[in-house]
Amino acid sequence: MRVIFLGTGGYHPNARRHTSCVLLPDIGLVFDAGTSFFRVQALLKTDEIDVYLSHAHLDHVCGLTYFLVPLALGQVNAMRVHANRPTLDTVEQHVFAERLFPVAIPFAMQELTESRPVGQGGTLRFQALPSHPGGSTAFRLDWPADSEGGRGRARSLAYVTDTTVDETYREFIRGADVLIHECNFPDSQAHWCEKTGHSCTSPVARLAREAGVGRLILTHIDPQLDGDDPVDIATARAIFPNTVVAEDLMEFEL
């Protein structure tokens, strides 16, 4: 099952990275809808799409407005947006306020209240992350070995962004084959983590090691850091060797 990073930056896009969006094209599932959401339509392999929002900050939701044309022209038959109630209310009342975006987009908004089935026999679970301003939500996808998505072995993916690192979600991500986790800052800027509700390199790598995940992919990079090594990958790999930094349009097979 393909997983594609459409946007790997935080706060605002820069010349290298658009803001957060991760696509599973074969099942029409998307995590977050940042400025990179314009890339979804060309890569999508289904005629319907389910978007799961971690929270309502603009760098994670502004791309929802980009789907006006695909829906209006019938290029995508249906779009559903899933999030907790405060996030849905914020999107509806502010992002799609008439004076801000005067055209109604015909998609359904569905509150996340319990685990739910996802494509090819999988299950989606979620957990609240309270440390980011306004809160955020972590997601986990699991496919059992006997499912079409599992294809002979159990598979799992966790997506965690806009949070400081703490123990409250360690069990939630435990044993995931792939952990996609924000790393907004390198350790040299760790003093900004508590102030902004974000993470830095070493705590994320330690969390991956302690939770026994298979692979760590770092995303949601500070847009001020546009070089080839924005989070000091050597530091992360010294703690958790199987670590990479995501780039826009990078993909992998789960």
N, C-alpha and C positions, 0 to 999 in steps of 0.2 A: 504494500500500500504506500503510495507516494505521499510525502509531506513536503510542501514547498513554502519557504519563507518569502513572502511578498514584500514585507517591510520589517526592518530590524533595528530601527532607531526609535528614540523616545523624544517627546516634547515637540519637536518640529523636524521636518525633513531637511536634509542637506544634500550636497551633490552626490553623496555616496549611498545614503540610506533614506528610504521613506519610513513613515512611522508604522506602528505594529499591525501585522496581519499575517496569519499562518493558515494555509489552505491545504485541505485534504481533498484533492480534486475528484477522486474516484467515488467519494461518497457525498460530495457537495457540502462539506462541513468547513466552517471558517472560525478561527479564533480572532476576534477583534477586527475592527474596520477602520484602520488608520488611513493616511494619505495614499498608501499603496493599494487600496481596495480597487482602484481602477484596473488593476492587473487581473482581477478575478475572472472576468467573463472569458478572456482568451484562453484560460487554462482549465476552466471548469468542464468536467466530463458528465455532468448531470443536468437535467432541465429544471431542477429545484435546488434551493440553497438554504442552509441553516447557519445562521451567524450567532455565535456565542460571545457576548461582550463581558470582558472582565470588569469594566466600570465605565463611567460616563464621561471621563475627561476627553477633551476634543481630539487629542492625538490618537484616541482609540475608537472614535465614533464618527468622525467627520466624513469618512468614506461611504457611509450609508447613503448619503445624498447622491453618490455617483451612479447608483443603480437605477435611476429614473428611466434612462433610455432603454436598457435591456428589458426591463419589466414592461414599459409602455409599448415596445415593439414586439413583445412576445418571444424575445430571444431566450428569456428565462421565464418559466411558467409560474413559479411561486418562490417567495422569499419569506423566511420566518426569522425573527430576531428574538433571541432568548437572553434573559438576564434577570437579576433580582428586580423587585418592584421599584425601588428608588431609581435604579438605572433606567428602566423603561420609561418611568415618568419624566425623568430629566430629558431623555432623547425626544419624547413626544412633545413636551411642553416648550423646549428650548431649541433643539437642533431643527425641529420641524415646525417651529413657530411661523405663522404666516408671514410676518414681516422679515424673517430671516431666510426662509425657504418657502416661497408661496405656492408650490405645487405639491399636492398630496401624493405620496408614493404608496402604491397598494401592496404593502407587506403586512404580515401578521406579527404582533408582538405577544410573546408568550412568557409568562413569569416562570422562573425556575423555582420549583418547590420540592422536587425529588429527583432521584436518579431516573434516567430515561434511556431507551434503546436508541442506538445509532446504527448507521449503515453496516451491512455485512455481518450482522450478529453481535455487534459490540454494545457496550454500556458506557454512558457518560455519567460521571459523578462530579460534584463540585464542593468547594469549601470556602467559607468567607475568610478574607485576609484583612484584619482591621487596621494595620499600621500605616497604610497609605491614606493621605487626606481624602475623606469620603469613603474609604474602604475599597476593596477590590475582591475579585473572586478567582480562585484557582480551579482548574479543570483537569480531569483525568479520564482517559479513554482506555477501556480494557476489552480485549477480544479473547474468549476462551479458545483452547486448542482446536476444538471441533467446529468452530465457526468458520464461515467463508473468509472473514477478515483475519482469523488466526492462522488458517492454512497449515494445520498440523502442529502448531505450537502456540502457546498463549503469547499475546503481544500487548504492550501497554505504553502509553504516552501521557506525560504530565506537562501541563502548561501553566507556568506561574510567573506573573508579572506584576509590577507596581506594588512592591512590598519590601519591608526590611526582612532580613533572615531571622527566624526564630523557630522554636521547637513545635509550635502549635500545628504546623502542617507537615512535619517530618514523616509521620505515619501515613499520611494521605498519599505521599509520593513514594513511599517505600517500595523498592524492588521494581520500579518502572524501568522498562527497557531504555526509554529515552526521557530525559528531563530537559525541557525547554524552560530556562529560567532567566529572568532579567538580570543584567549586570550593568547598571547605569554608570557606575564609577569604578575606576581602579582603586586599589588600596590607598594610594596617595591622597585620594579625596574622600576617604571614609568619613570624615567629619560632616559631610553633607548627607549621609544616609538617614540619620534620625530626623534631620531638618526637613527632608523632602519625602520620606517614606520610600526610599529606594535601597538597592543593594550594591555591594562592592565585591571584588573578586574573591578574596580568601574565604569569607563566610559562606558564599555560594558553593565553592568547591568543597569545603568541609561538610556542608549539608548533603551534597551529592554522595560523598564518601560514607557518611554516617547512615544515610537512607538506603545504601546499597543499590543505587541505580546503575544501569548499564552504561549509559553515555550521557554526558552533559553538554548541552548546546546553549551558549550564552547569547542573549539578545537584548533588545531595548537599550541600546548604547547611547550615551550622552552625545547629542549632535555636535557639541563643541569638539569632540574627539573624533576626527575624521581620518586619522592615520591608519596604517596597516595593523597596528597592535594597540587598540584603544584601552584595553583592560589588563594588559600585562599577562599574556597567555602563559608564560613560563611559570608565573606564580601559581596560577590555577592548576597547571599540570603537575607541579611539584606536590600538590595535595591530592589531586584527582587526575591521573594521567589521561583518561579518555575524555578530554575536553576540547571543544572547538568553539570559535566565535562565528556566529551566523553572519552571512552576507545576503543582501537582497538577491532573490532568485536562486539561492542555494536550495538544493533538495536532497532528500534521502529516502530510502526504502525502509519502512518499519517492519 
